[in-house]
Amino acid sequence: MPLPTKDEANQLLELHVTDDYQRYHARMVAAALEGYAARFQGDPHLWFITGLLHDLDFQKHPEIHPRESLQWFRVWGYPEELIHAVEAHAYGYNGYSALPRTPLAAALLATDELCGIFYAYRKMNPVRYGEMKAGSIKKKVKDTAFAAKVDRATITVGCEHLGVTVDDHIANLITFLAAFD
């Protein structure tokens, strides 16, 4: 099976993810990755679908995530680049130790947790993503009491493998998420 269309991928998301926040998060990550695809000459459809489906089994199996998703993606014949990115985004969790080998995998690792900070910041300060100030987000990244469950180390590892600074990554996400509003 080739990559699903955006509509088909959204149907998969709706089928497997019932939590509104997790659906929103998946769509945020997808928008950010689609933005990064242009910067790294990636396939914007592949990058979007990877972001949309990266946590497909998280709600059902957080303790072994993304094991079931990876099995589904292989059975469905999805590209190895997507499979590797989803596996690498679990770096440091549930026994996963694969570091990102591709720009897509690095972008997903760097973006996944940072989107959590963006979301939490917006809940406190109802401002559009595109109007956020990079300095304000940077302060929240450094403040480990803010959105305490967000793993800042994976953001750093992802940025290092992507070849961008955390500051530039924050600025990029502000740009990429401006259209998400």
C-alpha positions in Angstrom: 0.0 0.0 0.0 1.5 3.4 -0.9 1.4 6.3 1.5 -2.1 7.2 2.4 -3.6 10.5 1.1 -4.0 13.2 3.7 -7.7 12.3 4.0 -6.9 8.6 4.5 -4.2 9.4 7.1 -6.7 11.6 8.9 -9.1 8.7 8.9 -6.4 6.5 10.5 -5.8 9.2 13.1 -9.5 9.4 13.9 -9.8 5.6 14.1 -6.8 5.0 16.4 -6.6 8.3 18.4 -9.7 9.4 20.4 -8.0 12.0 22.6 -8.6 15.5 21.2 -5.2 16.8 22.4 -3.3 13.9 20.8 -5.1 14.5 17.5 -4.3 18.2 17.7 -0.7 17.4 18.6 -0.4 15.1 15.6 -1.7 17.8 13.3 0.7 20.3 14.7 3.7 18.0 14.2 2.5 17.3 10.7 2.3 21.0 9.8 5.8 21.6 11.2 7.3 18.7 9.4 5.7 19.7 6.1 7.4 23.1 6.6 10.7 21.4 7.2 10.4 19.3 4.1 10.9 22.4 2.0 14.1 23.3 3.9 15.6 19.8 3.4 14.3 19.0 -0.1 12.1 16.3 1.4 8.8 15.0 0.1 6.3 17.3 1.8 3.6 14.6 1.6 5.8 12.0 3.2 6.9 14.4 5.9 3.3 15.5 6.7 2.0 11.9 6.9 4.9 10.9 9.1 4.1 13.8 11.5 0.4 13.0 11.4 0.8 9.3 12.2 3.9 9.3 14.4 1.9 8.6 17.6 -0.8 6.4 16.2 -0.5 3.8 18.9 0.5 6.1 21.8 -2.9 6.4 23.4 -3.5 2.6 23.3 0.0 1.5 24.3 2.1 4.3 25.8 4.3 1.8 27.6 5.5 0.1 24.3 4.9 3.0 21.9 5.6 3.0 18.9 6.0 -0.8 18.6 2.4 -1.5 17.2 2.6 1.5 14.9 5.9 0.3 13.4 4.3 -3.1 12.8 1.3 -1.6 11.1 3.5 0.7 8.9 5.6 -2.3 7.8 2.5 -4.4 7.0 1.0 -1.5 5.1 4.1 -1.1 3.1 5.0 2.4 4.2 8.5 3.8 3.2 11.4 2.9 5.4 12.1 6.6 5.9 8.8 7.0 7.7 9.3 3.8 9.7 12.8 4.9 10.8 11.6 8.4 11.7 8.8 7.0 13.9 11.2 4.6 15.6 13.9 7.3 16.1 11.3 9.7 17.6 11.0 7.2 20.5 14.8 7.6 21.2 15.4 7.0 24.9 12.0 5.5 25.6 10.6 2.0 25.9 13.9 0.5 24.9 14.4 2.4 21.7 17.9 3.6 21.0 18.0 4.4 17.3 19.3 7.9 16.6 17.9 9.7 13.6 19.8 8.9 10.4 17.7 11.1 8.1 16.6 14.8 8.2 13.0 13.6 8.5 13.8 11.5 11.6 15.8 14.3 13.1 13.1 16.8 12.4 10.4 14.6 14.0 12.6 14.1 17.1 13.3 17.8 17.4 9.7 18.8 16.7 7.6 16.3 18.7 8.4 17.5 22.2 8.8 21.2 21.2 5.2 21.2 19.9 4.2 20.3 23.5 5.8 23.5 24.7 4.2 25.6 22.0 0.8 24.2 22.9 1.3 24.7 26.7 2.5 28.3 26.1 -0.6 29.0 23.9 -2.9 27.7 26.7 -1.3 30.3 29.1 -1.1 33.1 26.5 -3.8 32.9 23.9 -1.7 34.2 21.0 -1.5 32.7 17.5 1.5 30.5 16.9 2.8 32.8 14.2 2.7 35.7 16.6 4.7 34.0 19.3 8.1 35.5 20.3 11.0 33.1 20.0 12.5 34.5 23.1 9.4 33.7 25.1 9.4 30.1 23.9 13.1 29.8 24.5 12.5 30.8 28.2 9.9 28.1 28.5 12.2 25.5 27.1 14.8 26.4 29.7 12.1 26.5 32.5 11.9 22.7 33.3 8.9 23.4 35.6 6.9 24.6 32.6 5.3 21.7 30.7 7.4 19.5 33.0 6.6 16.3 31.1 8.3 17.6 27.9 11.6 16.0 27.3 14.0 18.8 26.5 16.9 16.5 25.9 15.2 14.9 22.8 14.6 18.4 21.4 18.4 19.0 21.7 19.4 15.7 20.2 16.9 16.2 17.3 18.3 19.7 16.6 21.9 18.4 16.7 21.1 15.7 14.1 19.1 18.2 12.1 21.9 20.7 12.1 20.0 23.6 13.5 20.3 25.4 16.8 17.4 25.2 19.3 16.9 28.9 18.8 16.6 28.5 15.0 14.3 25.5 15.5 12.0 27.6 17.6 12.0 30.4 15.0 11.3 27.8 12.3 8.3 26.3 14.2 6.9 29.8 14.7 7.0 30.3 10.9 5.7 26.8 10.1 2.9 26.9 12.6 1.7 30.3 11.5 -0.5 28.7 8.9 -1.7 26.1 11.4 -3.6 28.6 13.4 
